């Protein structure tokens, strides 16, 4: 092939196709990780996750970027820029696709399962697990458990989170 | 079997084979989807529980499909194709298959949940080791326990701090992990109960639906007790507490009240 840019694109597509195919089989995944220079992590439960795919595709992107860098900007600058842009988003895009591929026809069950939980998590973000009661009048902290009168000025204690 | 019966039998096997294939697909897809969910929510079992309910519904649909197809299409043909023995054989095959399906699904569910809680443990440990500073002076509080909410005065400034349990720790010790691990360990005992009940039904059918024998009822009682003992034993191990004999007793009391004491043979052998 005479067009070096097309060669990089074709190689990238071949690698991606191979990774996508292997991402269906958790038993085959450690070999994929090893192939791209990552430590193999056998998956005990669950399939190949979006994070697994993201890590591998990031390696793949690095390889393609090195080749693309060597080309410089002399050949077809618009195409080169388009490929750079694609590489910048490739890992996230592939990870997202893996998330929707993973659960197949049951995808909506998993979407519903998180919808409600995400709402409440956002609502209570930053909520403290620790609190002290302080006096409304002088600001002193509670000194004795179950004693709701300030030991300094006898004012009422009220709840204050950290 | 006559050629007609052989053909019917093969059709039944083909139908059950398709159902089993679908269950396997659901299990593979569910494992992948749950894996993603585990990674997204490593310390919050709520979405996992939500997903399990949805998946359960799918599997119940499959079991319902067996029943519907059996009643509307298979049973009439089995009745017409021979004497009652051929129909009984078909019914046994259906029941064995349903049991097999339920066992496969229950095993998957329990294994999924135990994998989730096992993966959660390092996060729970990290949360329990995290230092907790006093809300007023910032000095480190010496908490007597980390899996229960405590209210204690700071040893430096005397301010009372109410420290709630970390969410992951609360889910782990609040019954989630203990229940799941106990259920996982006791699952073979539950299967033993279910299989025994199927055997008893077949024995009764062989005796023109005669009553269950007292030996059979005692065996049922023994198997049920073995299940709850195993459950309580593992739960106690996980929580680091003594075995909760009261739990076993209450479950067995319920079981005896509604399953055994309504049986005349049992009542005669065990007058109140």
Interface residues (C-beta under 8 A of the other chain):
Chain A: X43 X44 X45 X46 X47 X48 X49 X50 X51 X99 X102 X103 X104 X105 X106 X107 X109 X110 X112 X113 X114 X116 X117 X121 X129 X130 X131 X132 X133 X141 X142 X143 X144 X145 X160 X162
Chain B: X25 X26 X28 X29 X30 X31 X32 X33 X34 X35 X36 X37 X38 X39 X40 X41 X44 X46 X47 X48 X50 X51 X54 X55 X58 X111 X112 X115 X116 X119 X132 X135 X136 X151 X152 X153 X157 X158 X159 X160 X161 X162 X163 X164 X165 X166 X167
